[in-house]
Amino acid sequence: MLEKVEKPKTLKDTALEQLRLAIMIGQLAPGQRLVERTICEQLGVSRTVVRECIRHLESEHLVTFSAGGSSVAVLESDEIRQIYHLRAMLESEAVRHCAEQASPELVELLQEGLIQIRDNLHAGDVVEALAHSYAFYERLFVTAGMTVAWELTERLNGRIGRLRFMTLSTKERSVKGPNNLQEIVNNIAKGDSKAAVKACRKHIDEACRMGLHLNQQ
């Protein structure tokens, strides 16, 4: 049987990842103007590559364009509420499906991912915790058979990542967030879909309140 050939990353892919991450973790602040020449020098790529990356990030709503040029998008409160509302709908459904078809293998994989998230947050490495959070949620959606829903979520992941970095950078959410995920995993392991959905919605509601509070500061 033929094995899938992994597509090597291009220079644009690498530059795009770095720019997206810089926005997600606030190295490029909301409202900050994106100066192409500076970005070219910092990333060591051509202006053509930088322009392509900026256009891509515009499609993710991480960058806005005006007469004055491109700048980092500012998240508005209503936009934040909508993002968390959509997360609650999609993630709670994924959690429900996972609980209904829970297996020891799934629980083990989720638990391993959760340990990575918790350990990295304990070490203060929020960026690495973000990567493991992405993998954790991808596992939930794929196991639930909700690949289309995951595709929709991926389109929001830039903005979700911004909010997640903000909230997980606080002492409260760096502890409470993983604890909430543990409650979700425990209920999936028990096959208790109702309790798993309830825990999922509680987790997202708390994150939403924190995200709105931090975004107003």
MDAnalysis code that builds the backbone (N, CA, C; Angstrom):
import MDAnalysis as mda
import numpy as np

u = mda.Universe.empty(651, n_residues=217, atom_resindex=np.repeat(np.arange(217), 3), trajectory=True)
u.add_TopologyAttr("name", ["N", "CA", "C"] * 217)
u.add_TopologyAttr("resid", np.arange(1, 218))
u.add_TopologyAttr("resname", ["MET", "LEU", "GLU", "LYS", "VAL", "GLU", "LYS", "PRO", "LYS", "THR", "LEU", "LYS", "ASP", "THR", "ALA", "LEU", "GLU", "GLN", "LEU", "ARG", "LEU", "ALA", "ILE", "MET", "ILE", "GLY", "GLN", "LEU", "ALA", "PRO", "GLY", "GLN", "ARG", "LEU", "VAL", "GLU", "ARG", "THR", "ILE", "CYS", "GLU", "GLN", "LEU", "GLY", "VAL", "SER", "ARG", "THR", "VAL", "VAL", "ARG", "GLU", "CYS", "ILE", "ARG", "HIS", "LEU", "GLU", "SER", "GLU", "HIS", "LEU", "VAL", "THR", "PHE", "SER", "ALA", "GLY", "GLY", "SER", "SER", "VAL", "ALA", "VAL", "LEU", "GLU", "SER", "ASP", "GLU", "ILE", "ARG", "GLN", "ILE", "TYR", "HIS", "LEU", "ARG", "ALA", "MET", "LEU", "GLU", "SER", "GLU", "ALA", "VAL", "ARG", "HIS", "CYS", "ALA", "GLU", "GLN", "ALA", "SER", "PRO", "GLU", "LEU", "VAL", "GLU", "LEU", "LEU", "GLN", "GLU", "GLY", "LEU", "ILE", "GLN", "ILE", "ARG", "ASP", "ASN", "LEU", "HIS", "ALA", "GLY", "ASP", "VAL", "VAL", "GLU", "ALA", "LEU", "ALA", "HIS", "SER", "TYR", "ALA", "PHE", "TYR", "GLU", "ARG", "LEU", "PHE", "VAL", "THR", "ALA", "GLY", "MET", "THR", "VAL", "ALA", "TRP", "GLU", "LEU", "THR", "GLU", "ARG", "LEU", "ASN", "GLY", "ARG", "ILE", "GLY", "ARG", "LEU", "ARG", "PHE", "MET", "THR", "LEU", "SER", "THR", "LYS", "GLU", "ARG", "SER", "VAL", "LYS", "GLY", "PRO", "ASN", "ASN", "LEU", "GLN", "GLU", "ILE", "VAL", "ASN", "ASN", "ILE", "ALA", "LYS", "GLY", "ASP", "SER", "LYS", "ALA", "ALA", "VAL", "LYS", "ALA", "CYS", "ARG", "LYS", "HIS", "ILE", "ASP", "GLU", "ALA", "CYS", "ARG", "MET", "GLY", "LEU", "HIS", "LEU", "ASN", "GLN", "GLN"])
u.atoms.positions = np.array([
    [0.843, -1.200, 0.000],
    [0.000, 0.000, 0.000],
    [0.872, 1.242, 0.000],
    [0.503, 2.204, -0.822],
    [1.286, 3.423, -0.910],
    [1.099, 4.280, 0.328],
    [2.169, 4.905, 0.783],
    [2.107, 5.802, 1.933],
    [1.967, 7.237, 1.449],
    [1.246, 8.004, 2.245],
    [1.038, 9.412, 1.911],
    [2.363, 10.168, 1.949],
    [2.619, 10.932, 0.917],
    [3.847, 11.719, 0.843],
    [3.614, 13.049, 1.541],
    [4.444, 13.323, 2.544],
    [4.321, 14.581, 3.260],
    [4.825, 15.736, 2.393],
    [4.005, 16.754, 2.290],
    [4.377, 17.916, 1.493],
    [5.358, 18.786, 2.274],
    [6.542, 19.033, 1.713],
    [7.522, 19.855, 2.437],
    [7.038, 21.298, 2.563],
    [7.407, 21.935, 3.662],
    [7.005, 23.316, 3.873],
    [7.777, 24.239, 2.936],
    [7.062, 25.188, 2.362],
    [7.696, 26.194, 1.534],
    [8.136, 27.365, 2.413],
    [8.907, 28.272, 1.817],
    [9.345, 29.474, 2.532],
    [8.143, 30.286, 2.975],
    [7.121, 30.339, 2.112],
    [5.905, 31.080, 2.454],
    [5.191, 30.427, 3.636],
    [5.115, 29.079, 3.645],
    [4.454, 28.376, 4.743],
    [5.114, 28.711, 6.076],
    [6.442, 28.676, 6.083],
    [7.186, 28.950, 7.312],
    [6.996, 30.394, 7.757],
    [7.070, 31.323, 6.803],
    [6.887, 32.739, 7.130],
    [5.470, 33.001, 7.628],
    [4.493, 32.350, 6.998],
    [3.098, 32.514, 7.403],
    [2.884, 32.021, 8.834],
    [3.453, 30.868, 9.161],
    [3.332, 30.327, 10.513],
    [3.927, 31.287, 11.540],
    [5.085, 31.864, 11.221],
    [5.741, 32.766, 12.163],
    [4.955, 34.057, 12.344],
    [4.424, 34.573, 11.249],
    [3.617, 35.796, 11.344],
    [2.320, 35.545, 12.119],
    [1.683, 34.437, 11.827],
    [0.434, 34.097, 12.521],
    [0.704, 33.953, 14.021],
    [1.785, 33.244, 14.359],
    [2.114, 33.045, 15.767],
    [2.423, 34.371, 16.458],
    [3.138, 35.258, 15.754],
    [3.473, 36.563, 16.332],
    [2.220, 37.363, 16.668],
    [1.193, 37.216, 15.834],
    [-0.084, 37.894, 16.107],
    [-0.814, 37.199, 17.253],
    [-0.832, 35.877, 17.236],
    [-1.554, 35.120, 18.249],
    [-1.021, 35.384, 19.655],
    [0.303, 35.527, 19.788],
    [0.885, 35.695, 21.122],
    [1.161, 37.153, 21.460],
    [0.722, 38.057, 20.576],
    [0.805, 39.471, 20.892],
    [2.135, 40.134, 20.624],
    [3.075, 39.433, 19.977],
    [4.320, 40.100, 19.581],
    [4.023, 41.208, 18.582],
    [3.043, 40.972, 17.743],
    [2.478, 42.016, 16.889],
    [1.130, 42.363, 17.507],
    [1.030, 43.542, 18.080],
    [-0.114, 43.913, 18.899],
    [-1.324, 44.316, 18.066],
    [-2.529, 44.159, 18.620],
    [-3.737, 44.612, 17.923],
    [-3.633, 46.076, 17.528],
    [-3.935, 46.352, 16.253],
    [-3.861, 47.717, 15.746],
    [-2.495, 48.102, 15.227],
    [-1.488, 47.290, 15.477],
    [-0.129, 47.623, 15.024],
    [-0.014, 47.532, 13.507],
    [0.590, 48.549, 12.910],
    [0.769, 48.557, 11.460],
    [1.854, 47.561, 11.066],
    [1.603, 46.847, 9.983],
    [2.558, 45.865, 9.485],
    [3.439, 46.510, 8.422],
    [4.691, 46.712, 8.763],
    [5.638, 47.340, 7.838],
    [6.359, 46.242, 7.069],
    [6.104, 46.163, 5.779],
    [6.625, 45.060, 4.978],
    [8.138, 44.961, 5.037],
    [8.828, 46.096, 4.938],
    [10.295, 46.069, 4.924],
    [10.844, 45.482, 6.224],
    [10.242, 45.869, 7.338],
    [10.688, 45.355, 8.637],
    [10.465, 43.860, 8.738],
    [9.292, 43.403, 8.286],
    [8.979, 41.977, 8.343],
    [9.931, 41.190, 7.437],
    [10.224, 41.738, 6.267],
    [11.173, 41.094, 5.346],
    [12.517, 40.879, 6.026],
    [13.002, 41.916, 6.707],
    [14.298, 41.842, 7.363],
    [14.283, 40.847, 8.510],
    [13.197, 40.842, 9.266],
    [13.116, 39.954, 10.432],
    [12.993, 38.492, 10.037],
    [12.225, 38.227, 8.973],
    [12.002, 36.842, 8.551],
    [13.006, 36.365, 7.506],
    [13.694, 37.299, 6.883],
    [14.655, 36.933, 5.854],
    [14.012, 36.420, 4.582],
    [12.870, 37.024, 4.222],
    [12.164, 36.627, 3.002],
    [11.901, 37.859, 2.139],
    [11.450, 37.612, 0.923],
    [11.199, 38.705, -0.009],
    [9.899, 39.433, 0.322],
    [9.749, 40.616, -0.257],
    [8.528, 41.379, -0.044],
    [7.323, 40.664, -0.664],
    [7.571, 39.940, -1.758],
    [6.489, 39.181, -2.396],
    [5.920, 38.143, -1.437],
    [6.795, 37.425, -0.748],
    [6.365, 36.420, 0.219],
    [5.591, 37.074, 1.356],
    [6.095, 38.201, 1.853],
    [5.429, 38.900, 2.955],
    [4.033, 39.347, 2.532],
    [3.907, 39.865, 1.333],
    [2.602, 40.322, 0.858],
    [1.629, 39.159, 0.738],
    [2.113, 38.007, 0.262],
    [1.250, 36.833, 0.161],
    [0.780, 36.393, 1.549],
    [1.688, 36.438, 2.519],
    [1.342, 36.053, 3.893],
    [0.299, 37.001, 4.477],
    [0.488, 38.290, 4.249],
    [-0.449, 39.277, 4.775],
    [-1.829, 39.077, 4.169],
    [-1.881, 38.804, 2.862],
    [-3.177, 38.557, 2.217],
    [-3.845, 37.323, 2.825],
    [-3.044, 36.299, 3.100],
    [-3.604, 35.084, 3.699],
    [-4.149, 35.378, 5.095],
    [-3.419, 36.149, 5.874],
    [-3.855, 36.475, 7.233],
    [-5.081, 37.389, 7.230],
    [-5.249, 38.158, 6.167],
    [-6.483, 38.945, 6.009],
    [-7.674, 38.004, 5.882],
    [-7.492, 36.907, 5.142],
    [-8.588, 35.944, 4.963],
    [-8.938, 35.244, 6.279],
    [-7.996, 35.209, 7.224],
    [-8.230, 34.620, 8.538],
    [-8.725, 35.666, 9.534],
    [-8.874, 36.896, 9.071],
    [-9.330, 38.015, 9.903],
    [-8.359, 38.336, 11.044],
    [-7.087, 38.031, 10.811],
    [-6.049, 38.406, 11.765],
    [-5.409, 39.729, 11.379],
    [-5.622, 40.121, 10.133],
    [-5.061, 41.365, 9.595],
    [-6.178, 42.126, 8.882],
    [-6.164, 43.432, 9.023],
    [-7.118, 44.278, 8.302],
    [-6.347, 45.228, 7.393],
    [-7.013, 45.644, 6.320],
    [-6.383, 46.556, 5.359],
    [-7.202, 47.831, 5.257],
    [-6.487, 48.948, 5.271],
    [-7.124, 50.257, 5.108],
    [-6.247, 51.106, 4.208],
    [-6.651, 52.352, 4.022],
    [-5.879, 53.257, 3.158],
    [-4.456, 53.444, 3.683],
    [-4.282, 53.277, 4.993],
    [-2.958, 53.454, 5.592],
    [-2.094, 52.217, 5.527],
    [-2.636, 51.131, 4.989],
    [-1.882, 49.888, 4.888],
    [-2.491, 48.788, 5.739],
    [-1.731, 47.731, 5.929],
    [-2.207, 46.585, 6.698],
    [-1.826, 46.722, 8.163],
    [-2.696, 46.244, 9.034],
    [-2.415, 46.264, 10.466],
    [-3.043, 45.046, 11.123],
    [-2.605, 44.737, 12.330],
    [-3.146, 43.599, 13.070],
    [-4.592, 43.900, 13.459],
    [-5.468, 42.971, 13.193],
    [-6.891, 43.166, 13.484],
    [-7.131, 43.281, 14.989],
    [-8.108, 44.099, 15.326],
    [-8.528, 44.253, 16.719],
    [-9.779, 43.405, 16.929],
    [-9.744, 42.545, 17.940],
    [-10.915, 41.707, 18.241],
    [-11.950, 42.534, 18.993],
    [-13.160, 42.593, 18.460],
    [-14.247, 43.302, 19.118],
    [-15.016, 42.343, 20.030],
    [-15.671, 42.903, 21.043],
    [-16.374, 42.078, 22.024],
    [-17.422, 41.178, 21.384],
    [-18.192, 41.719, 20.442],
    [-19.239, 40.915, 19.802],
    [-18.624, 39.767, 19.004],
    [-17.494, 40.025, 18.368],
    [-16.791, 38.983, 17.610],
    [-16.324, 37.876, 18.553],
    [-15.803, 38.264, 19.718],
    [-15.344, 37.283, 20.709],
    [-16.506, 36.413, 21.175],
    [-17.640, 37.048, 21.466],
    [-18.811, 36.284, 21.918],
    [-19.244, 35.279, 20.852],
    [-19.236, 35.711, 19.593],
    [-19.651, 34.814, 18.511],
    [-18.695, 33.633, 18.368],
    [-17.403, 33.899, 18.510],
    [-16.404, 32.821, 18.393],
    [-16.616, 31.782, 19.480],
    [-16.799, 32.227, 20.718],
    [-17.006, 31.280, 21.814],
    [-18.352, 30.566, 21.686],
    [-19.358, 31.273, 21.182],
    [-20.667, 30.645, 20.983],
    [-20.565, 29.514, 19.960],
    [-19.847, 29.772, 18.881],
    [-19.663, 28.742, 17.855],
    [-18.846, 27.581, 18.404],
    [-17.812, 27.907, 19.180],
    [-17.021, 26.849, 19.820],
    [-17.907, 25.970, 20.702],
    [-18.754, 26.605, 21.483],
    [-19.616, 25.849, 22.398],
    [-20.508, 24.884, 21.622],
    [-21.076, 25.338, 20.525],
    [-21.964, 24.484, 19.730],
    [-21.207, 23.297, 19.131],
    [-20.069, 23.586, 18.503],
    [-19.336, 22.534, 17.800],
    [-18.607, 21.592, 18.752],
    [-17.943, 22.155, 19.744],
    [-17.151, 21.320, 20.651],
    [-18.026, 20.443, 21.536],
    [-19.152, 20.973, 21.991],
    [-20.026, 20.164, 22.833],
    [-20.596, 18.984, 22.046],
    [-20.845, 19.198, 20.763],
    [-21.336, 18.100, 19.923],
    [-20.237, 17.057, 19.717],
    [-18.996, 17.518, 19.511],
    [-17.874, 16.588, 19.357],
    [-17.664, 15.778, 20.635],
    [-17.748, 16.453, 21.771],
    [-17.587, 15.790, 23.063],
    [-18.687, 14.749, 23.268],
    [-19.908, 15.100, 22.888],
    [-21.029, 14.161, 23.033],
    [-20.777, 12.892, 22.231],
    [-20.373, 13.060, 20.973],
    [-20.102, 11.899, 20.123],
    [-18.964, 11.049, 20.701],
    [-17.927, 11.701, 21.215],
    [-16.791, 10.967, 21.776],
    [-17.217, 10.157, 22.995],
    [-18.071, 10.732, 23.839],
    [-18.544, 10.025, 25.028],
    [-19.397, 8.821, 24.645],
    [-20.155, 8.968, 23.560],
    [-21.044, 7.888, 23.131],
    [-20.276, 6.726, 22.503],
    [-19.068, 6.987, 22.037],
    [-18.285, 5.907, 21.424],
    [-16.897, 5.816, 22.055],
    [-16.838, 6.124, 23.354],
    [-15.554, 6.159, 24.060],
    [-14.870, 4.787, 24.036],
    [-13.550, 4.841, 23.868],
    [-12.731, 3.634, 23.922],
    [-11.519, 3.920, 24.800],
    [-10.910, 2.885, 25.369],
    [-9.717, 3.096, 26.187],
    [-8.601, 3.805, 25.411],
    [-8.517, 3.505, 24.115],
    [-7.469, 4.116, 23.293],
    [-7.687, 5.620, 23.165],
    [-8.942, 6.029, 22.935],
    [-9.252, 7.455, 22.824],
    [-8.959, 8.167, 24.135],
    [-9.413, 7.597, 25.237],
    [-9.211, 8.223, 26.548],
    [-7.718, 8.367, 26.841],
    [-6.953, 7.359, 26.474],
    [-5.503, 7.411, 26.702],
    [-4.858, 8.537, 25.890],
    [-5.280, 8.661, 24.631],
    [-4.723, 9.716, 23.776],
    [-5.096, 11.103, 24.294],
    [-6.347, 11.272, 24.693],
    [-6.785, 12.560, 25.234],
    [-6.049, 12.872, 26.534],
    [-5.864, 11.853, 27.369],
    [-5.180, 12.055, 28.642],
    [-3.717, 12.437, 28.416],
    [-3.075, 11.806, 27.440],
    [-1.687, 12.135, 27.123],
    [-1.576, 13.585, 26.637],
    [-2.525, 13.977, 25.788],
    [-2.522, 15.353, 25.293],
    [-2.742, 16.347, 26.410],
    [-3.632, 16.005, 27.327],
    [-3.930, 16.889, 28.454],
    [-2.725, 17.035, 29.376],
    [-1.991, 15.946, 29.569],
    [-0.777, 16.011, 30.386],
    [0.235, 16.964, 29.758],
    [0.358, 16.914, 28.440],
    [1.278, 17.817, 27.733],
    [0.854, 19.273, 27.910],
    [-0.442, 19.528, 27.800],
    [-0.952, 20.888, 27.986],
    [-0.641, 21.372, 29.397],
    [-0.958, 20.545, 30.376],
    [-0.768, 20.916, 31.778],
    [0.715, 21.138, 32.100],
    [1.561, 20.218, 31.625],
    [3.000, 20.321, 31.922],
    [3.612, 21.580, 31.316],
    [3.209, 21.895, 30.083],
    [3.765, 23.086, 29.431],
    [3.273, 24.365, 30.092],
    [2.027, 24.387, 30.522],
    [1.530, 25.563, 31.231],
    [2.233, 25.717, 32.577],
    [2.481, 24.599, 33.248],
    [3.188, 24.641, 34.524],
    [4.611, 25.180, 34.339],
    [5.201, 24.861, 33.175],
    [6.557, 25.336, 32.875],
    [6.560, 26.755, 32.309],
    [5.376, 27.314, 32.103],
    [5.279, 28.672, 31.563],
    [5.416, 28.760, 30.061],
    [5.350, 27.619, 29.375],
    [5.477, 27.604, 27.913],
    [4.089, 27.571, 27.287],
    [3.469, 28.739, 27.200],
    [2.097, 28.821, 26.695],
    [2.050, 28.497, 25.197],
    [3.099, 28.855, 24.469],
    [3.126, 28.589, 23.020],
    [3.058, 27.088, 22.752],
    [3.851, 26.316, 23.485],
    [3.834, 24.862, 23.301],
    [2.505, 24.284, 23.761],
    [1.944, 24.869, 24.821],
    [0.626, 24.419, 25.298],
    [-0.438, 24.650, 24.230],
    [-0.312, 25.751, 23.477],
    [-1.245, 26.029, 22.384],
    [-1.209, 24.922, 21.336],
    [0.006, 24.483, 20.991],
    [0.155, 23.436, 19.976],
    [-0.509, 22.140, 20.440],
    [-0.339, 21.797, 21.702],
    [-0.945, 20.574, 22.222],
    [-2.465, 20.729, 22.367],
    [-2.929, 21.948, 22.645],
    [-4.374, 22.199, 22.698],
    [-4.998, 21.975, 21.328],
    [-4.323, 22.455, 20.295],
    [-4.782, 22.262, 18.913],
    [-4.931, 20.765, 18.621],
    [-3.908, 19.984, 18.994],
    [-3.931, 18.539, 18.741],
    [-5.023, 17.853, 19.550],
    [-5.240, 18.326, 20.776],
    [-6.274, 17.763, 21.648],
    [-7.652, 17.924, 21.007],
    [-7.954, 19.131, 20.537],
    [-9.269, 19.384, 19.945],
    [-9.423, 18.697, 18.593],
    [-8.339, 18.636, 17.843],
    [-8.401, 17.914, 16.565],
    [-8.762, 16.451, 16.811],
    [-8.173, 15.856, 17.847],
    [-8.477, 14.468, 18.186],
    [-9.963, 14.304, 18.508],
    [-10.523, 15.251, 19.276],
    [-11.939, 15.192, 19.618],
    [-12.814, 15.194, 18.369],
    [-12.552, 16.140, 17.477],
    [-13.401, 16.290, 16.290],
    [-13.252, 15.108, 15.333],
    [-12.026, 14.667, 15.117],
    [-11.804, 13.562, 14.182],
    [-12.439, 12.275, 14.719],
    [-12.259, 12.011, 16.008],
    [-12.857, 10.820, 16.611],
    [-14.375, 10.862, 16.527],
    [-14.935, 12.065, 16.696],
    [-16.386, 12.224, 16.619],
    [-16.907, 12.108, 15.196],
    [-16.009, 12.041, 14.222],
    [-16.424, 11.978, 12.822],
    [-16.903, 13.311, 12.290],
    [-16.510, 14.393, 12.986],
    [-16.967, 15.739, 12.616],
    [-15.856, 16.495, 11.883],
    [-15.402, 15.930, 10.763],
    [-14.287, 16.525, 10.033],
    [-14.662, 17.860, 9.389],
    [-15.894, 17.989, 8.954],
    [-16.325, 19.267, 8.363],
    [-16.362, 20.351, 9.434],
    [-16.859, 19.989, 10.614],
    [-16.881, 20.939, 11.728],
    [-15.460, 21.350, 12.104],
    [-14.520, 20.399, 12.021],
    [-13.125, 20.733, 12.328],
    [-12.563, 21.689, 11.274],
    [-12.934, 21.481, 10.019],
    [-12.491, 22.394, 8.961],
    [-12.986, 23.814, 9.242],
    [-14.231, 23.931, 9.699],
    [-14.768, 25.246, 10.061],
    [-14.007, 25.837, 11.243],
    [-13.716, 24.992, 12.227],
    [-12.973, 25.441, 13.406],
    [-11.580, 25.911, 13.022],
    [-10.958, 25.203, 12.089],
    [-9.604, 25.581, 11.665],
    [-9.570, 26.986, 11.075],
    [-10.655, 27.373, 10.427],
    [-10.704, 28.729, 9.858],
    [-10.713, 29.793, 10.947],
    [-11.151, 29.402, 12.124],
    [-11.189, 30.326, 13.260],
    [-9.980, 30.178, 14.172],
    [-9.131, 29.187, 13.906],
    [-8.082, 28.856, 14.861],
    [-7.080, 29.983, 15.104],
    [-6.888, 30.866, 14.136],
    [-6.012, 32.013, 14.368],
    [-6.569, 32.893, 15.467],
    [-7.873, 33.206, 15.355],
    [-8.518, 34.047, 16.362],
    [-8.722, 33.288, 17.673],
    [-9.044, 32.000, 17.577],
    [-9.163, 31.181, 18.781],
    [-7.823, 31.134, 19.506],
    [-6.746, 30.998, 18.735],
    [-5.409, 30.954, 19.321],
    [-5.049, 32.242, 20.043],
    [-5.448, 33.375, 19.465],
    [-5.203, 34.672, 20.127],
    [-5.881, 34.714, 21.487],
    [-7.133, 34.310, 21.509],
    [-7.891, 34.328, 22.757],
    [-7.354, 33.292, 23.742],
    [-7.005, 32.124, 23.234],
    [-6.504, 31.068, 24.119],
    [-5.167, 31.466, 24.740],
    [-4.302, 32.105, 23.950],
    [-3.012, 32.552, 24.503],
    [-3.241, 33.593, 25.595],
    [-4.167, 34.519, 25.342],
    [-4.475, 35.556, 26.330],
    [-4.945, 34.945, 27.638],
    [-5.895, 34.018, 27.539],
    [-6.497, 33.463, 28.754],
    [-5.546, 32.513, 29.477],
    [-4.849, 31.651, 28.724],
    [-3.953, 30.688, 29.356],
    [-2.706, 31.338, 29.928],
    [-2.445, 32.572, 29.559],
    [-1.304, 33.297, 30.124],
    [-1.598, 33.794, 31.539],
    [-2.866, 33.713, 31.956],
    [-3.229, 34.104, 33.313],
    [-3.084, 32.900, 34.237],
    [-2.771, 33.160, 35.488],
    [-2.587, 32.082, 36.459],
    [-3.886, 31.300, 36.646],
    [-5.008, 32.028, 36.664],
    [-6.302, 31.372, 36.888],
    [-6.617, 30.344, 35.816],
    [-6.527, 30.757, 34.535],
    [-6.910, 29.852, 33.456],
    [-5.854, 28.782, 33.198],
    [-4.588, 29.065, 33.527],
    [-3.541, 28.059, 33.315],
    [-3.758, 26.855, 34.222],
    [-4.494, 27.051, 35.316],
    [-4.834, 25.950, 36.227],
    [-6.243, 25.434, 35.945],
    [-7.184, 26.375, 35.868],
    [-8.590, 25.985, 35.725],
    [-8.887, 25.384, 34.348],
    [-8.239, 25.893, 33.309],
    [-8.470, 25.367, 31.965],
    [-8.187, 23.874, 31.877],
    [-6.964, 23.420, 32.236],
    [-6.683, 21.984, 32.215],
    [-7.578, 21.178, 33.153],
    [-7.934, 21.761, 34.296],
    [-8.847, 21.059, 35.210],
    [-10.205, 20.815, 34.556],
    [-10.680, 21.827, 33.819],
    [-11.952, 21.666, 33.100],
    [-11.844, 20.600, 32.015],
    [-10.720, 20.598, 31.296],
    [-10.514, 19.580, 30.260],
    [-10.458, 18.187, 30.885],
    [-9.864, 18.096, 32.090],
    [-9.810, 16.805, 32.778],
    [-11.216, 16.310, 33.105],
    [-12.079, 17.237, 33.500],
    [-13.467, 16.869, 33.792],
    [-14.155, 16.346, 32.533],
    [-13.882, 16.978, 31.397],
    [-14.459, 16.525, 30.128],
    [-13.965, 15.122, 29.796],
    [-12.646, 14.908, 29.907],
    [-12.061, 13.599, 29.596],
    [-12.603, 12.527, 30.539],
    [-12.726, 12.851, 31.815],
    [-13.256, 11.881, 32.789],
    [-14.668, 11.442, 32.416],
    [-15.481, 12.405, 31.987],
    [-16.865, 12.072, 31.620],
    [-16.935, 11.303, 30.305],
    [-16.015, 11.605, 29.387],
    [-15.934, 10.816, 28.155],
    [-15.576, 9.374, 28.510],
    [-14.604, 9.216, 29.418],
    [-14.166, 7.874, 29.829],
    [-15.311, 7.074, 30.438],
    [-16.207, 7.754, 31.166],
    [-17.356, 7.083, 31.788],
    [-18.499, 6.867, 30.801],
    [-18.371, 7.462, 29.611],
    [-19.449, 7.345, 28.628],
    [-20.652, 8.197, 28.980],
    [-20.439, 9.196, 29.813],
    [-21.537, 10.068, 30.270],
    [-21.584, 11.308, 29.366],
    [-22.303, 11.193, 28.278],
    [-22.322, 12.272, 27.282],
    [-22.949, 13.555, 27.835],
    [-23.987, 13.410, 28.650],
    [-24.662, 14.585, 29.207],
    [-23.717, 15.384, 30.099],
    [-22.992, 14.697, 30.969],
    [-22.055, 15.373, 31.865],
    [-20.878, 15.940, 31.088],
    [-20.440, 15.243, 30.047],
    [-19.316, 15.720, 29.235],
    [-19.678, 17.022, 28.514],
    [-20.887, 17.077, 27.969],
    [-21.354, 18.291, 27.287],
    [-21.474, 19.441, 28.279],
    [-22.019, 19.153, 29.448],
    [-22.158, 20.186, 30.481],
    [-20.794, 20.742, 30.878],
    [-19.820, 19.852, 31.055],
    [-18.467, 20.282, 31.422],
    [-17.828, 21.102, 30.305],
    [-18.083, 20.708, 29.068],
    [-17.540, 21.426, 27.911],
    [-18.089, 22.841, 27.845],
    [-19.395, 22.970, 28.006],
    [-20.019, 24.297, 27.938],
    [-19.570, 25.184, 29.096],
    [-19.398, 24.593, 30.276],
    [-18.896, 25.364, 31.420],
    [-17.488, 25.884, 31.130],
    [-16.655, 25.020, 30.582],
    [-15.275, 25.380, 30.239],
    [-15.240, 26.562, 29.275],
    [-16.065, 26.506, 28.242],
    [-16.065, 27.563, 27.232],
    [-16.692, 28.845, 27.764],
    [-17.741, 28.738, 28.568],
    [-18.359, 29.921, 29.168],
    [-17.350, 30.677, 30.040],
    [-16.593, 29.939, 30.835],
    [-15.592, 30.564, 31.695],
    [-14.494, 31.224, 30.866],
    [-14.051, 30.546, 29.819],
    [-13.016, 31.099, 28.948],
    [-13.519, 32.357, 28.252],
    [-14.793, 32.359, 27.851],
    [-15.385, 33.523, 27.187],
    [-15.381, 34.734, 28.116],
    [-15.802, 34.540, 29.337],
    [-15.821, 35.648, 30.293],
    [-14.421, 36.206, 30.512],
    [-13.448, 35.324, 30.635],
    [-12.070, 35.762, 30.828],
    [-11.545, 36.473, 29.583],
    [-11.838, 35.921, 28.401],
    [-11.396, 36.545, 27.152],
    [-11.945, 37.936, 26.970],
    [-13.233, 38.122, 27.270],
    [-13.856, 39.442, 27.165],
    [-13.233, 40.419, 28.142],
    [-12.975, 39.947, 29.349],
    [-12.369, 40.813, 30.378],
    [-10.973, 41.256, 29.967],
    [-10.146, 40.310, 29.516],
    [-8.762, 40.629, 29.150],
    [-8.709, 41.525, 27.911],
    [-9.639, 41.302, 26.989],
    [-9.628, 42.082, 25.748],
    [-9.981, 43.552, 25.987],
    [-10.669, 43.842, 27.091],
    [-11.048, 45.219, 27.406],
    [-9.960, 45.988, 28.140],
    [-8.908, 45.252, 28.548],
    [-7.844, 45.915, 29.307],
    [-6.882, 46.672, 28.395],
])
